[in-house]
Amino acid sequence: MSKITVVGAGYVGLSVATLLSQYNQVTLVEVVPEKINSINNRISPIKDEYIERYFKEVSLNLVATLYNDTVYKDADFIVIALPTNYDETTNYFDTHFIDDTIDKIINDNPIANIIIKSTIPVGYCESIYRKYSDINLFFFPEFLRESKALYDNLYPSRIICGCPYKLRSIGKEFANLLKDASLKEDIEILYMNNTEAEAVKLFANSYLAMRVSYFNELDTYAELNKLNTENIIKGISLDPRIGDFYNNPSFGYGGYCFPKDTKQLLANYKNIPQNLISAIVESNKTRKRFIADQILRKKPNIVGVYRLIMKSGSDNFRSSAIQDIMYYLKQNGVEIIIYEPTIESFNDFTLENDLSIFKYKSDIILANRYDEELDDVKNKVYTKDIFHNN
């Protein structure tokens, strides 16, 4: 049994802490007392079916706590799972949470094995090696979906370990901890240097964002030419080289990862020839503007926004595409009302969480993902959700 400290109780940190605490002693360090109390009472602070289930049904050796001077000292592995928001002024991830945590870890435990699972710029680990030449630093990128984070840890598509060759044996040890705690029998584990692992993460998410953008632009073409989007997508997706998956149109990509990861990858392309990476970023802006313009052409007085969340079964609406559409419509004189029962207020917009009143007031209802509770006002609904999946 290993002693593991996980720093950060978001989707990444909480899911990996839950996974590893099945067979290891895990301490989860968090700064929000309400989250700590919730986790210690086995109530998930995030919406995730498998975390909620494991909290109820599985015996976990997991304790959440505020930082104290003991949490890093005796840990065999310390996992950093902190946010790295994209800074629009520097065109770079803001890594100061990770920087500060690494400084603190080195101060408390200079020989610690530090695992980064936060999304970081290509070249970040090398910059840390220049600062701390003897640091044991690893990058294990995560490939998780919101609301399915623990499931994706239990059934991982792959495990990637980024580290210098001299640390390979320690990297294998942690990779095996992840593998042994999963439910999937055959998991491919890849070993590479830190910078290559960082690139895998950003290129993987940018490819997925590109796929979202592709089918969104297909839908834009179909709508303006009065063609059936569903027929076209089904026709091309039966080609096994394309595949019938991840092809449901939307108002644009959003969420924790895609917007910031595509921008960060583009920033990493400084002085490197490219066209496609820029196009992925610009395509998402174009799609949201197109959706807003289509609504404005209908000349509504009141537009209802049905849910801010990115997808069904999630409680996250961070950077959701619909928000940019809302602001654009408001700037053009359209009154916006929002139905989002998970919150009590949202910036300077009006919430109407009585669904029947929301439906009555709205001239048009924007729904990034459709729900059957809109069936009675289907004639008011504007959505791109053809296949009713995420």
Order of alpha helices (4+ residues) and beta strands (2+ residues): beta-alpha-beta-alpha-alpha-beta-beta-beta-beta-alpha-beta-alpha-beta-alpha-beta-alpha-beta-alpha-alpha-alpha-alpha-beta-alpha-beta-beta-alpha-beta-beta
